[in-house]
């Protein structure tokens, strides 16, 4: 992990399984001064009413994927694409370029020497580490994930296990990681780890 490049930005890919605390790490890095590019938020933005993304989805999948208010009916679309691999690929062909373009636009607003954190839930699932200077993986044991999903999100045990099982494994995420942030302890411990991480990311 190197220091900030003169005149450039440090591009960080941040990922972690559901219930790992990735969003907390992202927020802590934002507090330290990182520019956060939140891919979940972008994915919602690019299919809002009036966007080319939503128009393309309706053209491909039909008006039944719209709610009464004209916004995307995510459960209706999900029912289609989860049951049909070709439909899922068609959806990705619409949304992925729009997400990448918006992410590049947001990164472009960063100044020289800034740390830009690309908060990407499914980075490891893509099968590649991407064009990042540093990939940070937030990691907890599976049993901690399950406990948090049941306790904090109200999932049943079966639901929690299914959600975790649908994502990349811990080994898969570790394989793309430059830095692994252990979040199996307290918030205070995590805050200290992120502080140390920030010092390394912003050094230079």
Long-range contacts (C-beta under 8 A, 24 or more apart in sequence): 1-133, 1-134, 1-178, 1-179, 1-200, 1-201, 2-133, 2-204, 3-203, 3-204, 4-113, 4-114, 4-115, 4-201, 4-202, 4-203, 4-204, 5-133, 5-204, 6-112, 6-113, 6-204, 7-112, 7-113, 8-112, 8-113, 9-35, 9-107, 9-110, 9-111, 9-112, 9-113, 9-114, 9-115, 9-116, 10-113, 10-114, 10-115, 10-116, 10-133, 10-134, 10-201, 10-202, 11-107, 11-116, 11-118, 11-131, 11-132, 11-133, 11-134, 12-115, 12-116, 12-117, 12-118, 12-132, 12-133, 12-134, 12-135, 12-136, 12-201, 13-118, 13-120, 13-123, 13-129, 13-130, 13-132, 13-134, 13-135, 13-136, 13-176, 14-117, 14-118, 14-119, 14-120, 14-123, 14-135, 14-136, 14-138, 15-119, 15-120, 15-121, 15-122, 15-123, 15-124, 15-135, 15-136, 15-137, 15-138, 15-173, 15-176, 16-121, 16-137, 16-138, 16-139, 16-173, 16-183, 17-139, 17-140, 17-145, 17-164, 17-167, 17-168, 17-170, 17-173, 18-121, 18-145, 18-149, 18-163, 18-164, 18-167, 19-140, 19-144, 19-145, 19-146, 19-148, 19-149, 19-152, 19-153, 19-160, 19-164, 20-138, 20-139, 20-140, 20-145, 20-183, 21-138, 21-140, 21-183, 21-190, 22-119, 22-121, 22-138, 23-119, 24-183, 24-187, 24-190, 25-136, 25-138, 25-181, 25-183, 25-190, 25-194, 26-117, 26-119, 28-190, 28-191, 28-194, 28-195, 29-115, 29-117, 29-194, 29-197, 29-198, 30-117, 32-194, 32-195, 32-198, 32-202, 33-114, 33-115, 33-198, 33-202, 34-114, 34-115, 34-116, 34-117, 34-198, 34-201, 35-106, 35-107, 35-109, 35-110, 35-114, 35-115, 35-116, 35-117, 36-117, 36-119, 37-103, 37-106, 37-107, 37-116, 37-117, 37-118, 37-119, 38-119, 39-99, 39-103, 39-118, 39-119, 39-120, 39-121, 40-119, 40-121, 42-99, 42-102, 42-103, 42-106, 43-95, 43-99, 45-102, 46-95, 46-98, 46-99, 46-102, 47-72, 47-95, 51-98, 52-98, 53-94, 53-95, 53-98, 56-94, 57-91, 57-94, 57-95, 60-90, 60-91, 60-94, 61-87, 61-91, 113-204, 115-198, 115-201, 115-202, 122-167, 122-168, 123-176, 124-168, 124-172, 124-173, 124-175, 124-176, 125-167, 125-168, 125-172, 128-176, 129-176, 134-178, 134-179, 134-201, 135-176, 135-177, 135-178, 135-179, 136-177, 136-178, 136-179, 136-180, 136-181, 136-197, 137-173, 137-174, 137-176, 137-177, 137-179, 137-180, 137-181, 138-181, 138-183, 139-170, 139-173, 139-174, 139-180, 139-181, 139-182, 139-183, 139-184, 140-182, 140-183, 140-184, 141-170, 141-184, 142-170, 144-184
